[in-house]
């Protein structure tokens, strides 16, 4: 038995082990892609949850702004009505109505 490897011997060893090396590399790469897929899935889920939270916040803000606008409209109407009542009281009764404390 010689103490050296020939090209033929090396080729034979590599041929025998190539399939195992190839399978190990494919498995490692596949596991890495699986890990990346899980991260993307997690990010997609987090994105959907964030979008849902933002949608709820937008809905809440829309409701609040509608209430505020309705309040401002009602307040404007009440001010006009109050001015009209003050004018009628002054004309009919001769009394100046002042809502400011003196």
C-alpha positions in Angstrom: 0.0 0.0 0.0 1.6 3.3 -1.0 2.0 6.2 1.3 0.7 8.7 -1.1 -2.7 9.5 -2.7 -3.1 9.4 -6.4 -5.4 11.6 -8.4 -7.5 8.5 -8.9 -7.6 7.8 -5.1 -8.5 11.4 -4.4 -11.2 11.4 -7.0 -12.7 8.2 -5.6 -12.8 9.7 -2.0 -14.3 12.9 -3.3 -16.9 11.1 -5.3 -17.9 9.0 -2.3 -18.3 12.0 0.0 -19.6 14.5 -2.5 -23.2 13.5 -2.1 -23.0 13.8 1.7 -21.3 17.2 1.4 -23.8 18.4 -1.1 -26.7 17.2 1.1 -25.2 18.9 4.1 -24.7 22.2 2.3 -28.2 22.1 0.8 -29.7 21.3 4.2 -27.7 24.2 5.9 -28.8 26.7 3.2 -32.4 25.4 3.4 -32.4 26.0 7.2 -31.1 29.5 6.7 -33.8 30.3 4.2 -36.4 28.8 6.6 -35.1 31.1 9.3 -35.3 34.1 7.0 -38.9 33.1 6.0 -39.9 32.9 9.6 -38.5 36.4 10.2 -40.4 37.8 7.2 -43.6 36.1 8.4 -43.1 37.6 11.9 -42.5 41.1 10.3 -45.6 40.7 8.2 -47.6 39.8 11.3 -46.2 42.7 13.2 -46.9 45.0 10.3 -50.5 43.8 10.2 -50.9 44.4 13.9 -49.4 47.8 13.7 -51.7 48.7 10.7 -54.7 47.5 12.8 -53.6 49.6 15.7 -53.1 52.7 13.5 -56.5 52.1 11.9 -58.1 52.0 15.3 -56.3 55.2 16.3 -57.3 57.0 13.1 -61.0 55.9 13.7 -60.8 57.3 17.3 -59.3 60.6 16.1 -61.9 60.9 13.3 -64.6 60.4 16.0 -63.0 63.0 18.3 -62.6 65.5 15.5 -66.2 65.1 14.5 -67.4 65.7 18.0 -65.2 68.7 18.3 -66.5 70.1 15.0 -70.1 69.4 16.1 -69.4 71.2 19.4 -67.9 74.2 17.6 -70.9 74.4 15.3 -73.4 74.2 18.2 -71.4 76.8 20.2 -71.5 79.2 17.2 -75.3 78.7 16.9 -75.7 79.2 20.7 -73.7 82.5 20.6 -75.9 83.8 17.7 -79.0 82.8 19.6 -77.7 84.4 22.8 -76.9 87.7 20.9 -80.5 87.6 19.5 -82.0 87.1 22.9 -79.9 89.9 24.4 -81.1 92.2 21.6 -84.7 91.3 22.1 -84.5 91.8 25.9 -82.9 95.2 25.4 -85.5 96.3 22.8 -88.6 94.9 24.6 -87.6 95.4 28.2 -85.0 98.1 28.0 -82.5 95.9 30.0 -78.9 95.5 29.0 -77.9 91.9 29.6 -74.2 91.4 30.3 -72.8 87.9 31.0 -69.5 89.2 32.1 -69.1 89.5 35.9 -68.5 93.1 37.1 
